[in-house]
Every structure is written in C-alpha cells, then in structure tokens.
Amino acid sequence: MKIRDITTSRLRHSALEAGSGGVPLLLLHGFGGAKEDFADVVDGFADRGWHVVVPDHRGHGASDQPTEEVAYSLGEMAADAFALADALGWERFALLGHSMGGMVAQLMALDVPGRLASLVLMDTGHGPVEGLDPGIVELAVAVVRAEGVDRLAELSAELDTRRRPPAEERVRAERPGYVEFNDRKLKACSAAMYAAVALQLPAVPDRLEALAGLDLRTLVVVGEQDRGFLGASERLAATIPGATYEVIVDAAHSPQFENPDRWWRVVSRFLEAGLPSSATA
C-alpha cells in the first residue's frame, strides 16, 4: 500500500493505492472521513487480485480543498470519482461507498451504470439523512464558518453527550488511537466543505424511485446498531432489483472497524462473485 497523489481534469486527490494492474476497485469514504478509513483492508484486497484506490474526497484529508462552499456537493464528488477513474485508465470498475460516499456512489450508478461492474452501498441512505437535528446542524455550520473545524472539534468533544452504539463504544475503548484518529480526520476537513455538505445532507433529493430502475449487481450492507441508516438500508435493498442485503452483527456505522472479520467476509465474497472466471483463476 502506498499514498499517491492523483491529478485529474478536476483536482488533485491524495489516495491510498495497492495492487496496480489488478481488477479496478474504488472505495469512497464518508462525510468527515478520510482514505485511512479503509487502510486496514487495502492490502487485503490487493492480495486477492484487486487494484484498489481509496481517495480523499475534495475538501477532506490531503486532497485539494476549494475555498468556496459552492464547490461542494454530492454531484461534484461523483464527477470527481469518474474523473479519477479516467485518470487511472479505468473504463469499468467495482465501487464501494460508505455513508456520504454511498450517496455519491448512487449518483454515479444512476448517471453512468455501464461503467460499474458491481456496487456496494455501506451504511448509507437514499435521501435526506434521518435523525439530524436541524438546530445542531445550524449551530455546527455557524461555528465552522466563524471559527473553523478545529473549534468545532473542540466543542464536539466537550458537548457530545449522545448515547453511542455499544459497538462504537467498544472500538473507542479497545482500539489504540481510534478517538484521536477520528479527531484528526475532522480537523483535516475544509471548513467550506463541512458547512456546505452539512447543510445539504438533511435536504438532498430522494433517489429511491430512480434506484428502482437500476440494473447493477448491488450489495447493501449495514451495521445492526446503525440507527441512522438501518431503515434506509432496508429500503435500498428492497428497491434495487436483485440487491443482496447483509446486516453486520455487533457493528454500527463503521463495520470495517467494529466487526472487521464479518465485514470483510461479506464484502469480499460479494465482490469476488462478480468477477469473470479469468480474474479469479
């Protein structure tokens, strides 16, 4: 695994990459996340014959960070991902999107489904994100606009009294550096990106009706404790024709961390089942 800068027709991405020359696989992280959300599995995919690339979205991590809020939307990120595939020389590729990355992946699948070999929608929704408190969103955006993401991170640590799912609490307690890892990801975000996307997530158009016409191998996977996306995941799986649905036990919003063995078996099995026999020989 290496970190690579990939410049496209749109911007520069910082990305994790492994398995060059293998079968193309693109992984997209969520809002406030980073490419390192999949660092534990990149080499594993490469060992099984994939050319896996995990970029930081625009405004995240070490990728380019446009300064204007208008530069940030799910549609812009979908266009970025296609431009990245073009820069890599990928005509067709498997795609996994987590949370916000799953929303971006849905737009890609609806726009140019022929470029995708398989689709994995992980702990994501099909429309406005459920359960977001508009007052909290507005407050977070006001803080970010006035004082930046570092100040938001400080306030979040001081004021976060939510009841976390048991699986998340376990990982926070047992995985060394996990809390600090998440803090670093937030602080690496662009203030403009955070403000723009935070305001969009409760109000994006619902894609469920359009997804009913999707003709693409699809896996919908969700942690059993992910209260914010469990219902939406069930609806996605019921709506997308032929979709496979898997609930990861003892996991919440980030099952690749909370139940990594089960997540790996489910995702790798699905992706490999869609490969041509020549790729698995």
Protein Blocks (a to p, Z undefined) as FASTA:
>chain_A
ZZdddddfkbccddddehihiacddddddehiafklmmmmmmmmmmnopacdddddehia
jbccdfbfklgcfklmmmmmmmmmmmnopabdcdddehjlmmmmmmmmmmmmmlpmbdcd
ehiafbdcehiafklmmmmmmmmmmnojklmmmmmmmmmmcdcdfklmmmmmmmghklmm
mmmmmmmpcfklmmmmmmmmmmgccfklmmmmpccdddddddfklmklmmmmmmmmmmmg
hiacdddehiaflmmlmmmmlmmmmmmmmmmmmpcfklmZZ
